[in-house]
Amino acid sequence: MSRTTLIRWQLVVLVLLALLVGLRACQRRAHPAGEVVVFADMAPGALYHRVLVVARPVRLVLEGVGARSGEGQEAAPAAYGWLLRTADRHVVWQMQPPPGTESLRFRVRDTLRLAPGRYEVFFTTQGDVPRRTGFWAWLSPEAPWARSRRDWTLRFRVLDDVAALRLEDDRPLPPGGPALLWTAAPMPSAMARMALLEVQAPTRVRLYAVGEFDPEPADYGWIELLPEGRRVWEMTYAQTRPAGGWRGNRQVLDTLTLAPGLYRAWFQTDDAHAFGNWRFNPPLDPAAWGLTLWRMHPEDTSVALFDPWEQLQPVLQLTAVGNDENRRADFVAADSVSVLLYALGELGTRNRRYDYAWLTDSTGVVVWEMRRARSVPAGGHPNNRLEIAALVLGPGRYTLHYRTDDSHAYGDWRNGQPEHPERWGVTLFVLAPGLEALQVATEAAPSASESPPTTTVAPLPAGRVLVDLTRVGNNEHRVQAFTLDRPTRLRIRAVGELSISGRYDYGWIERTGTGEVVWEMTWEHTRPAGGDARNRLADTTLTLPPGSYTAHFRTDFSHAYGQFEYPAPDEPEAWGLRIERLDQ
């Protein structure tokens, strides 16, 4: 055969192939009059969605081909479609294998009458086993039920008024309506959302939650009464029922009576199987993944969302905090008081904290501190986090702290600005009994910039601090004498630089005249102070008899307040020694 003849035969074959492909395409596009293909040519491991808008009552013939996960009548569907009415979240139709079906592939044909409204049309091909990707997908064979994917389809034919409906491409809508109070839906993976609710009179709310239990909670929510933190409702496996799809999808629809007070609604998800990241077949109401609350009547005003910035007056603010700052403010609670702490900062995963707040009592014990697990996204970068904490503080003295690292803070947003940049820091609000319950004072401005604090405050009661040898720099030896006229219980707090092999920046107390050391700062009696491993904190109480004493704090030539050559401690301004009288 000559070269020319071979080329001619190759051209003929190519033309025939093109004709066959075109004929196949025409056959796939050819449908009876009035028939609409909703989904076709679908791939395994996905959730498909479209919107059906019905203007007038209409009758449809729905036809589809799906697949089951196994043979036998007990096998669960793996690829199938359904219709959800948006207004009331009711599933009006779902593909089910006809009775007696034994094969993996199944076909359905139903007649359905639809009332006017919006309908969410779904088709899932996710199955109940997570799909393998990469090397594992190449290594393992395809699931048997997925081999019929070329046949999967969902279509409908209008029996009467074709103009009464239209098919649209739009996103699934979460629960809503005129009585909606708040919704966290739809919730993606690794997410937390919350809302504060104020109830002014006894009222009932309707709640709807869709989440994951297998059977331990993975994606779930609760409602708690503040400031006690007592949960008045919690999503549990026992109170939920199957939500369709994978066995771990659970849902609950309930009503809850709330007494007057302040509440927090919360919903959280883990890092897998949630809206937009379904590892298995989703629930029949995917966009409701989360927690939704409705008033019983749209006009009910006895329950509403609560915003402390609009409904309360800030009492203490350490806000608009820039890079490399360490701020603190002291306050005294004259009696038991309920407070709300609004903290905005930068919190990473695995308990890494960069810009964060904490609260200590008069003995230095941490009463509260920011944690990512208790925070929600604050806009911008995922590490911009908001935590709202409600606490009951007993009478006493407290110190509110806020610390930032060397990047991404107010005025220097390197990774995305939060929604309220001016609130970067921590703000304290009083819930009850009132503003007069707190007396606020400040002792330390930001340690790095030495800029003034953001609050105007009154002085603390005098007479409790006996010695203040803090903010000690390099090459200093500070000394302060004090006298006790009776046996006195003291609180001694010192931050310095020590290691197992030696002491570099440290303090001690000696009896005046004799030089007898009655207390000294050692490695064995200190704990980590944050930052470098040599930063150590001594925080103890000691009762001394009457007499005259001298307190000392000595530093060497490097790594001290104002010139930390290694990572600074959590409280740089406390570098040194402080002694307080605990007895009245």
Secondary structure, 3 states (H helix, E strand, C coil): CCHHHHHHHHHHHHHHHHHHHHHHHHHHHCCCCCEEEEECCCCCCCEEEEEEEECCCEEEEEEEEEEECCCCCCCCEEEEEEEEECCCCEEEEECCCCCCCCCCEEEEEEEEEECCEEEEEEEECCCCCCCCCCHHHHHCCCCHHHHHHHHCEEEEEECCCHHHEEEECCCCCCCCCCCEEEECCCCCCCCEEEEEEEECCCEEEEEEEEEEECCCEEEEEEEEEECCCEEEEECCCCCCEECCCCCCEEEEEEEEEECCEEEEEEEECCCCCECCECCCCCCCCHHHEEEEEEECCCCCCCEEECCHHHHCCEEEEECCCCCCCEEEEEEEECCCEEEEEEEEEEECCCCCEEEEEEEEECCCCEEEECCHHHCEECCCCCCEEEEEEEEEECCEEEEEEEECCCCCECCECCCCCCCCHHHCEEEEEEEECCHHHEEEEEEECCCCCCCCCCCCCCCCCCCCEEEEEECCCCCCEEEEEEEECCCEEEEEEEEEEEECCEEEEEEEEEECCCCCEEEECCHHHCEECCCCCCEEEEEEEEEECCEEEEEEEECCCCCECCECCCCCCCCHHHEEEEEEECCC
